[in-house]
């Protein structure tokens, strides 16, 4: 039960970070911001997305292996 809840939270975090990254892409397409603040924001969102993706995959894999036994 606990693992499925963790997987759901990781899935939600993945969706939120994906949405944020998509929003930043739309902002960049509409208006071309620049500067170090924008670059750091893009890097931070990319890192958050990668972290949430890795967490989701890890938790999903652990849940899948534990239910297969």
C-alpha positions in Angstrom: 0.0 0.0 0.0 2.8 2.4 0.9 4.7 1.8 -2.3 1.6 2.4 -4.5 1.1 5.8 -2.7 4.7 6.7 -3.3 4.4 5.8 -6.9 1.3 8.0 -7.2 3.1 10.9 -5.6 6.1 10.4 -7.9 3.7 10.3 -10.9 2.1 13.6 -9.8 5.6 15.2 -9.4 6.5 14.0 -12.8 3.3 15.5 -14.3 3.9 18.8 -12.5 7.6 19.1 -13.6 6.7 18.1 -17.1 4.0 20.8 -17.2 6.4 23.4 -15.9 9.0 22.5 -18.5 6.3 22.7 -21.2 5.2 26.1 -19.9 8.8 27.3 -20.1 9.1 26.1 -23.7 6.0 28.1 -24.6 7.3 31.2 -22.9 10.6 30.8 -24.8 8.7 30.3 -28.1 6.5 33.4 -27.5 9.1 35.7 -26.0 12.8 35.0 -26.2 14.1 35.7 -22.6 17.7 35.6 -21.9 20.2 36.2 -19.2 21.6 34.1 -16.4 18.4 34.0 -14.4 16.5 32.4 -17.3 19.4 29.9 -17.9 19.4 28.9 -14.3 15.7 28.5 -14.2 15.8 26.2 -17.3 18.6 24.2 -15.8 16.7 23.9 -12.4 13.5 22.8 -14.1 15.4 20.3 -16.2 17.1 18.8 -13.2 13.8 18.6 -11.3 12.2 16.8 -14.2 15.0 14.3 -14.4 14.9 13.7 -10.7 11.2 13.1 -10.7 11.5 10.8 -13.7 14.2 8.8 -12.0 12.1 8.6 -8.8 9.0 7.5 -10.6 10.8 4.8 -12.6 12.6 3.5 -9.5 9.5 3.4 -7.3 7.4 1.9 -10.1 10.1 -0.8 -10.7 10.3 -1.6 -7.0 6.5 -1.9 -6.7 6.4 -4.1 -9.8 9.0 -6.4 -8.5 7.5 -6.7 -5.1 4.0 -7.6 -6.5 5.4 -10.1 -8.9 6.7 -12.3 -6.0 
